């Protein structure tokens, strides 16, 4: 796996499941299912879809930045809801974070997520573009 760059998920279940938060190969970054949890597994903002979404989007963008990308490189997001009725709250957070980028996006309702208080899970894809040197 020498061609892979990884971002550790830093969650209690990551080792058991065997996954990374994000993987970069070449100029492609894939961010795996990301939920509103802290490193110890505590759920962030139970019952608050907007707050969970903002937390998740910040974790996703952070992972992409750790692998040399940025928000402008995000071309796709996938949002899984336990209640699609929260789409406007999560959509507002999505627009706040990605409105200038306008990635392709999918919103899908699922029956449940890993922990009962989780309301959304997000995946993202980024393609890192070369940027001109600022002082160049």
N, C-alpha and C positions, 0 to 999 in steps of 0.2 A: 504493500500500500504506500509506496514511496511517493506516488503522484497525488495522494490525498493530503489535504490539510483539514484538521478537525477542530471543532469547538466543543469542549466537554459540556454536557448538559448539567452537571453538578446537581443532580437530584438523587434521592435515596434509591430509587428504582432503576436508574440508568444502567448500572452495572449488571443487574439481574436481567434486564431486557436486552442489553447490549446495543446501545445506540448513542449517537452524538447529537448535540443540539443542531450542528450544521456541518456540512461537508463541502469542501471546494475541490474541484478537479478542473484544471485549466482555468477558464474564465467563468465557469458555472458554479454557483453556490446554491445548494438546496438546504433549507431550514426545515427540520422535521417538526412534527406536532409539538407545539409549544402552548402551555397552559399557564394560568395565573397562579403559579406557586413560587415559593421562596426555596432556597437551597435545602432547607430542612424538611421540605414537603408541605409546609403550611400554605393553605389556600389564601390568596390575596382577595380582599373585598368580597366575601361571600354575599350573594344576593344583589351585587351591583355590576351589571353587565358592562356599563361604560368604563368603570374603573378596572375591571378585569381586562377588558380589551386594550386600554391604554398600557397597562402593565405588559401584556403579551406583546403588543406591537413594539414597545421599547426593548424587550428582550430579543425579539426577532431582528430589529435594526442593529442592536449591539453585536449580535452574533455575526451579521453580515459585515459590519465594520471590522471586527476582529480578523476576518478573512480577507481584508483589503477592499471590500466593496463599500457602498453607501446607499442611502435611500433611493437615489436616482437610478440605481442599477436594478431595483426590484421590478420584475416584469409580471409577476403573478402572485396572488394571495388566495388561500383557501381557508374559509372560516366555517368551522363546524359548531353548531349551536345545539344545546339541549332543549331550547325553546326558541323557535324561529321568530316568535313574537318580539324578541329582543333585537331584531335586525336594525331598527332605527337607532337605538342607543349605540350598538356596536358599529353601525354604519357611520354615525357621527364621529366616533373615535377613529375609524378607518380613514374618513375624509380628512380629519385633523392631521393624521400622520402621513397619509399618502396622496392627499388631494392634488398636490403639485406634480405628482408622478403619474397618477392614473393607471396603475397596473391592472391587468385583467384580473377579475376576482370572481370567486364563487362562494355563495352562502348556502349551506346545507344543514338541515336539521338531522340530528342523530338521537338515538334513544338515551344514551348516557355517555359519560366520560370516565376517566380513571378514578376520580374521587367525586363524591356526591355533591360538593359545593362548587365544582367547576361548571361554568356556564358556556365557555367557548374553548376551542382549540384551534390553533392557526398553523398553517404551513406556508412557506414562501419560497419563491425561486428568484434568483438574481443572476444577471449576466453582467460581469464587470467589464466596463469599457475603458479603453486607455484614455487618459486625460492629459491634456497639455500641461507641461510644467508651468507653475504660476510665475516663476522667476526666470523663465526660459527664453 
